[in-house]
Amino acid sequence: MPPPPAQPPYIGSDPAREYLQFIFGVLGRRRWFLLAFVAVVAGVAAVIANEIKPLYSAETQLVLQSSSGRGTVSGLEALLGGGSDLENDTQAAILTSRMLADRVVDKLQLQTVPFFTGRATTQSSRAHSAADTVQTWIESHFPAIHEALLGGAASKPSEAKLLSQVYDRYFRNLTVTSADRSRVLTIRFVANDPNLAAGIVNTLAQIFIDDQVATRRKSSTEETAMLDDRLAELRQRIEAAQRKVEEFQSKNGVVDGSGATALQREAAEYGQQLLAAQLRRADLDTRARQLQQLANAGGGGLADSAVALESPNIQRLRDQESSVTRQIADLSATYRDDHPRMQQAQAELKDIRAKIAAEMRRLVAAATNQAKLGQQQEAELQAKLDGLRKQIEQQTAVAGSIQLLAADLKTNTQLYAALLGRAHEASALQQSLSASAVRVISRAVPSDRPFYPNKPLLVIAGTAVGLVIGVLLAFVLELLDVGFRTRQQIEGLTGLETVASVPKLARLVRARRLGDLRDVLRDQPDFAEAVRYVRVSLSLAPDGKTPVRRVLVTSSVPGEGKTFVARALAVTFALGGKRVVTVDCDLRQRPRRWKRRNDSGKQFGLADFLAGGVDADGIIGIDPATGLHHIDCGDTKDLVDAPIMLESAQMKALLRTLAERYDMVILDTPPVRMFPDALVLQQSVDKVLFLIRWAKTRREVALDALKGIVQSGCLDPVVGLTQVDPKHAQRFEYTGRLPPRYSEKYPVRREVA
């Protein structure tokens, strides 16, 4: 790759400014390419954004009002709604479970919706593949071919595969997220239809709430069934005990137990106390269990229980709560939620509820302690009764048996009454659990604007990406530029003097004819001024004293315009009043233009002179149109070694003779990269003009040719650019740009022949 054109356009100027000029110069030169590339990329982005199927998103939010699934919950947590990341994640897992998905699919019949059957675009697969598109087109236009290629059974998916695809797209587009510090769950679904997305999330939320209610009811129903079974068992035991007492009394003639001994009476009293303690303990256990279950269930069940209604503190706090609630309702009609009075009332309500919760916790703790005390008392009475029973074991079986049967009957009767009361409370609790512990706080509504794609953002992003890539490509194209486009590039890479750039001519065919060169110089003022600049540069002597009389014109490769520039220089020298002769030193070609024949009509030139067939006067021709003297290459077909001939004494003598007769001798030599002729002749000239074709000649080729010239002894060759496009060259030349008023104030003078 050629070196980048990073040399500064101004020798000795600020490097930062130079590189900024280079950067903006590249952008200015490639502006049309950059604009076209950005326009194409933006257009492609717009087409892609327009082709992408729109997707709509719907959301609904649920709040968990109780701490289901935990064994205990504090009163403050129950009042504030509770909060557990583990429980939130558990409920989120339930929402994304296959069980609820089955119910949603069955209720909405999603297996019949095109979005789930593979003919709609999802978020992860937004467009059909090329194969699917071709297959769909063949199926619609050529069903017979489609049937033959794929088969009717293969073209239609099975029911199991269809359901698998429905569930796959359902779970891919469903998202359930839980808040970190709250009990809020957010359900989100993405679909190509806003009504479909909203319907799915709302249906899923309702099914989830119904499932929660059904689960709580099932638990309560199981507890009620257990109590009913226990009551039936106790009822049978009571009936059996009554039958035993009646049978025993009838058999033994015992009517009552008042005739028993003192020890038996004492045992009977302890038995009664034990029965009372057992009943009291059973009642306390039932009461404590009831309060604990109501506390675990959360909500308002505990505050509405019989224990809470009997507490004067609870009633007083409930009255205060009702009063503050009414006050908040009255204030909400006048003030906003952030008003100080509203905030004060809400804070007071919160404080009252906290006190109610604390009182509830105290009642639960008191009931639990009383139950424990009852158990202790029962254990003490049981121990005493056991001791008495050991003492009266020898007493009459009739009195002891009747008392035991009576005690057992009474105990079963009391237990039956306690369990019957618990069954009534469980039935009331089941009715209170009809409300779900989950409620919807934000219901999904169909969106009128898709969330994807954001077409303006895609177009802007595409334009930005296209601009970045276009700028990079512009610099890549600049770095891949193989030729020289400015004189400053040549001077920066070589350090050699560079004369004016010679512009290309539109009428190139006409310009190649020598007879038209004067017309060309007259009709093309820019070209004429460039040639004059070269003429002046070549006329200046290196030491200021020795005149320049012999100039060698060469290039690196053919087609760079060296012959045409050499003849144009000769014409300008001649029009300036100097005697000029041009010598065609390319001894590897046929004679091209000016001819001189002897008396026999044979053509003579430089090759004939070097071969010794003619003198110097016999090879000089004259152009009748301009009077320009010229030496053609001559007959070169029998010439064996051109470099040896050009280095011979005859050639050196010819150059001395021409320098004595003419003011300027211009040697037109072959390209340096092809033949060494120019390297030989440069030893006998005053200056070497090396021409490079603008933007065409590769840099490494030109630099290699210049390297050969310098290594051959010419340390200061003059370099010039040819066939320069003025319109495009201005984009590369900063110093060559002139303001519009400059050309009007100083118009280019046209040379008149």
C-alpha positions in Angstrom: 0.0 0.0 0.0 1.4 3.4 -0.9 2.3 5.8 2.0 -0.6 8.1 3.1 -0.5 11.7 1.8 0.3 12.9 5.3 3.0 15.4 4.3 2.1 19.0 5.3 0.9 21.3 2.5 2.9 24.2 3.8 6.6 23.8 4.6 7.3 25.0 8.2 3.7 25.5 9.1 1.9 24.3 12.2 1.5 20.5 12.2 -1.8 20.5 14.0 -3.3 22.9 11.4 -1.7 20.8 8.6 -3.3 17.6 9.7 -6.6 19.3 10.3 -6.4 20.7 6.7 -5.6 17.2 5.5 -8.6 15.7 7.3 -11.0 18.3 6.1 -9.5 18.2 2.7 -10.2 14.4 2.5 -13.8 15.0 3.6 -14.2 17.8 1.1 -12.8 15.7 -1.7 -14.9 12.7 -0.9 -18.0 14.6 0.1 -20.2 13.3 -2.8 -19.1 9.8 -2.1 -19.7 10.3 1.7 -23.2 11.9 1.1 -24.2 9.1 -1.3 -23.0 6.4 1.0 -24.8 7.9 4.0 -27.9 8.4 1.9 -27.8 4.7 0.8 -27.3 3.5 4.3 -30.1 5.7 5.7 -32.4 4.5 2.9 -31.6 0.9 3.7 -32.2 1.5 7.4 -35.5 3.2 6.5 -36.5 0.2 4.4 -35.5 -2.3 7.1 -37.4 -0.3 9.7 -40.4 -0.1 7.5 -40.3 -3.9 6.8 -40.0 -4.9 10.4 -43.3 -6.0 11.9 -44.4 -3.8 14.7 -44.6 -5.3 18.2 -46.9 -4.1 21.0 -46.4 -4.5 24.8 -49.0 -4.8 27.5 -48.5 -4.8 31.3 -50.6 -5.4 34.3 -49.5 -5.1 38.0 -50.5 -7.3 40.9 -50.0 -6.7 44.6 -49.7 -9.5 47.2 -51.8 -8.5 50.2 -50.8 -11.4 52.5 -47.8 -13.5 53.2 -49.1 -16.8 52.0 -46.8 -19.8 52.4 -45.1 -18.7 55.6 -45.8 -20.1 59.0 -45.9 -16.8 61.0 -46.1 -13.2 60.3 -45.6 -10.2 62.5 -48.5 -7.7 63.1 -46.6 -4.8 61.6 -45.7 -6.8 58.5 -49.4 -7.9 58.2 -50.5 -4.2 58.5 -48.0 -3.0 55.9 -48.7 -5.8 53.5 -45.7 -7.8 54.2 -42.7 -8.3 51.9 -40.4 -11.1 50.9 -38.3 -11.5 47.9 -38.5 -15.2 48.2 -42.3 -15.1 48.2 -42.4 -12.7 45.3 -40.1 -15.0 43.3 -42.4 -17.9 44.2 -45.5 -16.1 43.0 -43.6 -15.1 39.8 -42.7 -18.7 39.2 -46.4 -19.7 39.6 -47.4 -17.1 37.0 -44.9 -18.5 34.6 -45.8 -22.1 35.3 -47.1 -24.6 32.7 -50.3 -25.0 34.8 -51.4 -21.4 34.4 -50.2 -21.5 30.8 -52.5 -24.4 30.0 -55.5 -22.5 31.4 -54.6 -19.4 29.4 -54.1 -21.3 26.2 -57.4 -23.2 26.6 -59.4 -20.1 27.6 -58.1 -17.9 24.7 -57.6 -20.7 22.2 -54.1 -19.5 21.4 -53.5 -22.5 19.2 -55.7 -20.9 16.6 -54.1 -17.4 16.8 -51.7 -16.8 13.8 -49.1 -15.1 16.1 -48.6 -18.5 17.9 -48.9 -20.7 14.9 -45.7 -19.5 13.2 -47.1 -17.0 10.7 -46.4 -13.9 12.7 -43.2 -12.2 13.8 -42.0 -12.5 17.4 -39.5 -10.4 19.2 -36.7 -12.9 18.8 -37.7 -13.9 15.2 -38.9 -10.7 13.5 -38.9 -11.8 9.9 -39.3 -14.9 7.9 -36.2 -16.4 6.5 -35.6 -16.5 2.8 -36.4 -20.3 2.7 -39.7 -19.7 4.5 -40.6 -16.9 2.1 -39.9 -19.1 -0.9 -41.7 -22.0 0.6 -44.8 -19.8 1.3 -44.7 -18.4 -2.2 -44.5 -21.9 -3.8 -47.3 -23.1 -1.5 -49.6 -20.3 -2.6 -48.9 -20.2 -6.3 -47.9 -23.9 -7.1 -49.7 -26.1 -4.5 -49.1 -29.2 -6.7 -45.3 -28.6 -6.7 -45.3 -28.0 -3.0 -47.2 -31.2 -2.4 -44.8 -33.2 -4.5 -41.7 -31.7 -2.9 -42.6 -31.6 0.7 -45.7 -33.8 1.0 -49.1 -32.9 2.4 -48.5 -34.4 5.8 -45.1 -32.8 6.2 -46.4 -29.4 5.3 -48.8 -29.3 8.2 -47.3 -29.6 11.7 -48.8 -32.2 14.1 -51.0 -31.1 17.0 -48.2 -31.9 19.5 -45.7 -29.8 17.5 -48.2 -27.0 17.1 -48.8 -26.9 20.9 -45.1 -27.0 21.6 -44.7 -24.0 19.3 -47.5 -22.2 21.0 -46.1 -22.7 24.4 -42.6 -21.8 23.2 -43.7 -18.5 21.9 -46.0 -17.9 24.9 -43.1 -18.3 27.3 -40.6 -16.4 25.1 -42.9 -13.3 25.0 -44.1 -13.5 28.6 -42.1 -11.7 31.4 -42.9 -11.6 35.1 -40.8 -9.3 37.3 -41.0 -8.7 41.0 -40.1 -5.4 42.8 -37.2 -5.5 45.2 -38.7 -3.7 48.1 -42.4 -4.2 47.6 -45.0 -6.9 47.0 -45.8 -5.8 43.4 -45.6 -8.2 40.5 -45.5 -6.9 36.9 -46.8 -9.2 34.1 -45.7 -8.2 30.5 -46.4 -9.7 27.2 -45.2 -8.8 23.7 -47.3 -9.5 20.6 -48.0 -8.1 17.1 -51.5 -7.2 18.2 -52.2 -4.8 21.1 -55.5 -6.4 21.9 -53.9 -9.8 22.0 -51.1 -8.7 24.3 -53.6 -7.0 26.7 -56.0 -9.9 26.7 -53.3 -12.4 27.5 -51.9 -10.5 30.5 -55.4 -9.7 31.9 -56.5 -13.3 31.5 -53.4 -14.6 33.2 -53.8 -12.2 36.1 -57.5 -13.2 36.6 -56.6 -16.9 36.4 -53.9 -16.4 38.9 -56.3 -14.6 41.3 -58.9 -17.3 40.9 -56.3 -20.0 41.6 -55.2 -18.2 44.8 -58.9 -18.0 46.0 -59.5 -21.7 45.1 -56.3 -22.7 47.0 -57.3 -20.8 50.1 -60.9 -22.2 50.0 -59.5 -25.7 49.5 -57.4 -25.4 52.7 -60.3 -24.1 54.7 -62.6 -26.8 53.4 -60.1 -29.5 54.4 -59.9 -28.1 57.9 -63.7 -28.0 58.2 -63.9 -31.6 57.0 -61.4 -32.6 59.6 -63.5 -30.9 62.3 -66.7 -32.6 61.1 -65.0 -36.0 61.3 -63.8 -35.2 64.8 -67.3 -34.1 65.9 -68.8 -37.3 64.5 -66.3 -39.4 66.4 -67.0 -37.5 69.7 -70.7 -37.8 69.1 -70.4 -41.6 68.9 -68.2 -41.7 72.0 -70.8 -39.7 74.0 -73.6 -42.0 72.9 -71.5 -45.0 73.8 -70.7 -43.6 77.2 -74.3 -42.8 77.9 -75.3 -46.4 77.1 -72.6 -47.8 79.4 -73.7 -45.6 82.3 -77.3 -46.6 81.9 -76.5 -50.2 81.5 -74.2 -50.2 84.6 -76.8 -48.4 86.7 -79.5 -50.7 85.6 -77.4 -53.8 86.2 -76.0 -52.8 89.6 -79.0 -50.8 90.9 -77.0 -47.6 91.3 -79.0 -44.5 90.9 -76.4 -41.9 91.7 -73.0 -41.6 93.3 -73.9 -39.6 96.4 -73.3 -42.6 98.7 -69.6 -42.9 98.0 -66.8 -42.6 100.6 -65.0 -39.3 101.4 -62.1 -40.4 99.4 -64.3 -41.1 96.5 -66.0 -37.7 97.0 -62.6 -36.0 97.0 -61.6 -37.9 93.9 -64.9 -36.9 92.3 -64.2 -33.3 93.2 -60.7 -33.5 91.7 -62.2 -35.3 88.7 -64.6 -32.4 88.2 -61.8 -29.9 88.6 -59.7 -31.9 86.1 -62.7 -32.0 83.7 -63.1 -28.2 84.1 -59.4 -27.7 83.6 -59.5 -29.9 80.5 -62.4 -28.0 79.1 -60.8 -24.7 80.0 -57.6 -25.9 78.4 -59.4 -27.2 75.3 -61.2 -23.9 75.0 -58.0 -21.9 75.5 -56.2 -24.1 72.9 -59.0 -23.6 70.5 -59.0 -19.9 71.1 -55.2 -19.6 70.8 -55.3 -21.7 67.6 -58.1 -19.6 66.1 -56.3 -16.4 66.9 -53.0 -17.8 65.5 -54.7 -18.9 62.2 -56.4 -15.6 61.8 -53.1 -13.8 62.4 -51.4 -16.0 59.8 -54.2 -15.4 57.3 -53.7 -11.7 57.6 -56.3 -9.2 56.5 -59.1 -8.0 58.9 -60.1 -11.4 60.2 -58.3 -11.1 63.5 -59.7 -7.6 64.2 -63.2 -8.8 63.6 -63.0 -12.0 65.8 -65.0 -12.4 69.0 -61.9 -11.9 71.1 -61.1 -8.6 69.5 -64.7 -7.5 69.9 -64.6 -8.3 73.6 -61.5 -6.1 74.1 -62.3 -2.5 75.0 -59.0 -1.3 73.8 -59.6 -2.8 70.4 -63.1 -1.3 70.2 -61.7 2.1 71.3 -58.9 2.0 68.6 -61.4 0.8 66.0 -63.6 3.7 66.8 -60.6 6.1 66.4 -59.7 4.4 63.1 -63.3 4.9 61.8 -63.2 8.5 62.8 -59.8 9.2 61.1 -60.9 7.3 58.0 -64.0 9.5 57.7 -61.8 12.5 58.3 -59.5 11.4 55.4 -62.5 10.9 53.2 -63.7 14.4 54.0 -60.3 15.9 53.4 -59.7 14.0 50.1 -62.7 16.0 48.7 -60.8 19.2 49.4 -57.1 18.5 49.5 -54.6 16.5 47.5 -52.7 13.6 48.9 -49.5 15.7 49.4 -51.3 18.3 51.5 -50.0 18.6 55.1 -53.4 17.9 56.6 -53.9 14.9 54.5 -50.4 13.6 55.4 -51.1 14.3 59.1 -54.4 12.4 58.9 -52.8 9.5 57.1 -50.0 9.4 59.6 -52.5 9.3 62.4 -54.4 6.5 60.7 -51.2 4.6 60.3 -50.3 5.0 64.0 -53.8 3.8 65.1 -53.5 0.8 62.9 -50.1 0.1 64.3 -51.6 0.2 67.8 -54.4 -2.1 66.7 -51.8 -4.6 65.4 -49.8 -4.3 68.7 -53.0 -5.0 70.7 -53.8 -8.0 68.5 -50.3 -9.4 69.1 -50.8 -8.9 72.8 -54.1 -10.8 72.7 -52.5 -13.6 70.8 -49.7 -13.8 73.3 -52.1 -13.7 76.2 -54.2 -16.5 74.7 -51.1 -18.6 74.2 -49.9 -18.0 77.8 -53.3 -18.9 79.2 -53.4 -22.1 77.2 -50.0 -23.0 78.6 -51.2 -22.3 82.2 -54.3 -24.4 81.5 -52.1 -27.3 80.5 -50.0 -26.9 83.6 -53.1 -26.8 85.9 -54.5 -29.8 84.0 -51.2 -31.7 84.6 -51.3 -30.9 88.3 -54.9 -32.0 88.7 -54.2 -35.1 86.7 -51.3 -36.0 89.0 -53.5 -35.5 92.2 -56.3 -37.4 90.7 -54.0 -40.3 89.8 -52.8 -40.4 93.4 -56.4 -40.5 94.7 -57.3 -43.2 92.2 -54.4 -45.3 93.5 -55.8 -45.0 97.0 -59.4 -45.9 96.1 -58.5 -48.8 93.8 -59.7 -51.2 96.5 -62.9 -49.5 97.0 -66.1 -50.8 95.6 -66.1 -51.2 91.9 -69.6 -50.0 91.6 -69.1 -46.5 92.9 -65.8 -46.1 91.1 -67.1 -47.4 87.8 -70.1 -45.2 87.8 -68.1 -42.1 88.6 -65.5 -42.9 85.9 -68.3 -43.5 83.4 -69.9 -40.2 84.3 -66.6 -38.4 84.1 -65.9 -39.8 80.7 -69.3 -38.9 79.5 -69.0 -35.3 80.8 -65.5 -35.0 79.3 -66.6 -36.1 75.9 -69.6 -33.8 76.1 -67.4 -30.8 76.9 -65.0 -31.7 74.1 -67.8 -32.0 71.7 -69.1 -28.6 72.6 -65.7 -27.0 72.2 -65.1 -28.7 68.8 -68.6 -27.7 67.7 -67.8 -24.0 68.5 -64.5 -24.4 66.6 -66.4 -25.8 63.6 -68.7 -22.8 63.6 -65.7 -20.4 63.7 -64.0 -22.3 60.9 -67.2 -21.9 58.8 -67.2 -18.2 59.4 -63.5 -18.0 58.6 -64.1 -19.8 55.3 -66.6 -17.2 54.3 -64.1 -14.4 55.2 -61.4 -16.1 53.0 -63.6 -15.8 49.8 -61.6 -12.6 48.9 -58.3 -13.2 47.2 -55.0 -12.2 48.8 -53.9 -10.8 45.4 -55.5 -7.9 43.6 -54.9 -6.0 40.4 -53.6 -2.5 40.8 -53.0 -1.7 37.2 -55.0 -3.4 34.5 -53.5 -3.8 31.0 -55.1 -1.7 28.2 -54.3 -2.1 24.4 -51.5 0.2 23.3 -52.0 2.4 20.3 -48.2 2.8 19.6 -45.8 -0.1 19.1 -42.8 -0.3 21.3 -40.7 -1.9 18.6 -39.4 -0.8 16.1 -38.5 2.8 16.9 -38.3 3.8 13.2 -36.8 7.3 13.7 -34.2 6.0 16.1 -33.3 3.2 13.6 -33.0 5.6 10.7 -30.9 8.0 12.9 -28.7 5.1 14.1 -28.3 3.9 10.5 -27.4 7.4 9.3 -24.8 7.7 12.1 -23.3 4.3 11.4 -23.3 5.1 7.7 -21.6 8.4 8.4 -18.9 6.7 10.5 -18.3 4.0 7.9 -18.4 6.5 5.1 -15.7 8.6 6.8 -13.6 5.6 7.3 -14.0 4.5 3.7 -13.2 8.0 2.5 -9.9 7.9 4.4 -9.3 4.3 3.1 -9.9 5.5 -0.5 -7.5 8.4 0.2 -4.8 6.1 1.5 -5.3 3.8 -1.5 -4.8 6.7 -3.9 -1.8 5.4 -6.0 -0.8 8.7 -7.7 0.4 12.2 -7.0 -2.3 14.9 -6.9 -0.4 17.9 -5.5 3.1 19.3 -5.9 3.4 19.4 -2.2 3.0 15.6 -2.0 6.0 15.3 -4.4 8.1 17.8 -2.5 7.2 16.2 0.8 8.2 12.7 -0.2 11.3 13.6 -2.4 12.5 17.1 -1.3 12.9 18.0 -5.0 11.8 21.2 -6.7 8.4 20.9 -8.4 7.4 23.3 -11.1 3.9 24.2 -12.1 1.3 21.6 -12.9 0.4 21.3 -16.6 -3.4 21.0 -17.1 -4.8 18.5 -19.5 -6.4 19.6 -22.7 -9.9 18.8 -23.8 -8.9 18.6 -27.5 -6.0 16.2 -27.0 -6.0 14.8 -30.5 -5.6 18.3 -32.0 -3.0 19.2 -29.5 -0.8 16.4 -30.6 -0.3 18.1 -34.0 2.7 20.4 -33.9 1.1 22.8 -36.3 -1.6 23.5 -33.8 0.6 24.1 -30.7 0.5 27.9 -31.2 -3.3 27.8 -31.5 -3.4 25.6 -28.4 -1.3 28.0 -26.4 -3.5 30.9 -27.5 -6.8 29.1 -26.9 -5.8 27.5 -23.6 -4.5 30.3 -21.3 -4.1 28.0 -18.3 -2.1 25.5 -20.2 0.0 28.3 -21.7 0.7 29.8 -18.3 1.8 26.4 -16.9 4.2 25.9 -19.8 5.6 29.4 -19.3 6.1 28.6 -15.6 8.1 25.5 -16.6 10.1 27.5 -19.1 11.0 30.1 -16.5 11.9 27.4 -14.0 14.2 25.6 -16.5 15.8 28.9 -17.6 17.1 29.8 -14.2 20.7 28.8 -13.7 21.6 27.0 -10.5 24.5 29.3 -9.8 23.0 32.4 -11.3 25.8 32.8 -13.9 26.0 29.7 -16.2 23.1 29.8 -18.6 20.9 26.7 -19.0 21.2 25.6 -22.7 20.5 21.9 -22.6 17.4 20.4 -21.0 16.4 16.7 -20.8 12.7 15.8 -20.6 11.8 12.3 -19.4 9.3 10.4 -17.3 8.9 7.0 -15.5 6.5 5.2 -17.9 5.0 6.0 -21.3 1.8 8.0 -21.7 2.8 10.8 -19.3 2.9 13.5 -22.0 6.6 14.2 -22.0 6.9 14.5 -25.8 4.0 16.9 -26.0 5.4 19.0 -23.1 8.8 19.0 -24.7 7.4 20.4 -27.9 5.2 22.9 -26.1 8.3 24.1 -24.2 10.1 24.4 -27.5 7.3 26.5 -29.0 7.2 28.8 -26.0 11.0 29.3 -26.1 10.8 30.0 -29.8 7.9 32.5 -29.3 10.1 34.2 -26.7 12.7 34.9 -29.3 15.2 32.1 -28.6 16.6 29.7 -31.1 15.4 26.2 -30.1 16.0 22.8 -31.3 14.4 19.6 -30.1 16.0 16.2 -30.3 14.1 13.0 -30.3 16.4 10.6 -28.4 14.1 7.6 -28.4 16.1 5.3 -30.7 13.7 2.4 -30.3 10.8 3.8 -32.4 10.1 4.8 -36.0 10.3 8.5 -37.0 7.1 10.2 -36.0 6.7 13.8 -37.2 9.4 16.0 -38.8 11.2 14.6 -41.7 14.3 15.6 -43.7 15.3 13.8 -46.8 18.5 14.0 -48.9 18.6 14.3 -52.6 17.8 10.6 -52.9 14.6 11.0 -50.8 16.0 9.0 -47.8 14.9 10.1 -44.2 17.7 11.1 -41.8 17.8 11.5 -38.0 19.8 11.0 -34.8 20.3 7.3 -35.4 21.8 8.1 -38.9 24.2 10.7 -37.4 25.4 8.3 -34.7 25.9 5.6 -37.3 28.1 8.0 -39.2 26.0 8.2 -42.3 25.3 11.9 -42.3 26.7 15.1 -40.6 24.9 17.4 -38.1 23.5 19.7 -40.7 21.9 16.8 -42.5 19.7 15.7 -39.6 18.2 19.0 -38.6 14.6 19.6 -39.8 12.6 22.8 -39.8 8.9 23.1 -39.1 7.4 25.4 -41.8 4.5 26.5 -39.5 6.6 27.7 -36.5 10.2 27.6 -37.8 11.1 25.2 -35.0 14.2 23.1 -35.6 13.9 19.5 -34.8 16.1 16.3 -35.0 14.1 13.2 -35.5 15.1 9.7 -34.2 16.0 8.6 -37.7 16.3 5.1 -39.0 16.6 2.9 -35.9 15.9 -0.6 -37.3 19.6 -1.5 -37.7 20.6 0.1 -34.3 21.9 -2.6 -31.9 22.8 -0.8 -28.6 21.1 2.6 -28.1 22.7 3.4 -24.7 26.2 2.9 -26.1 25.4 5.1 -29.1 24.0 7.9 -26.8 27.1 7.7 -24.7 29.5 7.9 -27.6 31.8 10.8 -28.5 29.6 11.6 -31.6 26.6 12.3 -29.3 28.6 14.5 -27.0 30.0 16.4 -30.0 26.5 16.8 -31.4 25.3 18.3 -28.1 28.2 20.7 -28.0 27.5 21.7 -31.6 23.8 22.3 -30.9 24.6 24.2 -27.7 26.8 26.6 -29.8 24.2 27.1 -32.5 21.0 27.3 -30.4 19.9 29.0 -27.2 18.0 26.0 -26.0 18.4 22.3 -26.8 15.6 20.1 -25.6 16.1 16.3 -25.5 13.1 14.1 -25.5 14.2 10.7 -24.0 12.4 7.4 -23.4 10.9 6.5 -20.0 13.4 5.8 -17.3 11.6 2.7 -16.0 11.8 1.1 -19.4 15.2 2.2 -20.9 18.4 3.7 -19.4 18.8 6.2 -22.2 17.8 9.2 -20.0 20.3 8.1 -17.3 23.1 8.2 -19.9 22.1 11.5 -21.5 21.6 13.4 -18.2 25.4 13.5 -17.8 25.6 15.9 -20.7 22.7 18.3 -19.9 22.2 21.3 -17.6 18.8 20.4 -16.2 16.5 17.3 -16.1 12.7 17.8 -16.3 11.0 14.7 -14.9 7.3 14.5 -15.6 4.6 12.6 -13.6 1.1 12.1 -14.8 -1.4 13.5 -12.3 -3.3 10.9 -10.3 -2.3 8.1 -12.7 1.4 7.2 -12.3 1.9 5.1 -9.2 4.0 6.8 -6.5 6.4 3.9 -6.1 7.0 3.8 -9.8 7.7 7.6 -10.0 9.9 7.5 -6.8 11.9 4.5 -8.2 12.6 6.4 -11.4 13.6 9.5 -9.5 15.9 7.4 -7.4 17.6 6.1 -10.5 18.1 9.7 -11.9 19.6 10.9 -8.6 21.8 7.9 -8.2 23.1 8.5 -11.8 24.4 11.9 -10.9 21.6 14.4 -11.3 21.0 15.5 -7.7 18.4 18.3 -8.5 16.0 17.1 -11.2 13.0 19.4 -11.7 9.6 17.5 -11.3 6.4 18.5 -12.9 2.8 17.2 -13.0 1.1 16.7 -16.4 -2.5 16.2 -17.6 -3.8 17.7 -14.4 -7.6 18.0 -14.0 -8.1 21.6 -12.8 -11.6 21.0 -11.5 -10.6 18.1 -9.3 -7.2 19.3 -8.5 -8.6 22.3 -6.6 -9.9 19.8 -4.0 -6.3 18.7 -3.3 -4.5 22.0 -3.6 -5.0 24.4 -0.7 -2.3 26.8 -1.8 -3.5 26.7 -5.4 -6.9 28.1 -4.6 -7.5 31.7 -5.5 -10.5 33.9 -4.5 -12.9 34.7 -7.2 -12.0 38.4 -7.2 -8.3 37.6 -7.8 -8.9 36.1 -11.3 -11.1 39.1 -12.1 -8.5 41.6 -10.9 -5.5 39.8 -12.5 -6.8 38.1 -15.7 -4.5 35.6 -17.4 -2.8 37.3 -20.4 -3.4 35.4 -23.7 -0.3 35.1 -25.8 -0.8 36.3 -29.4 1.1 34.5 -32.1 
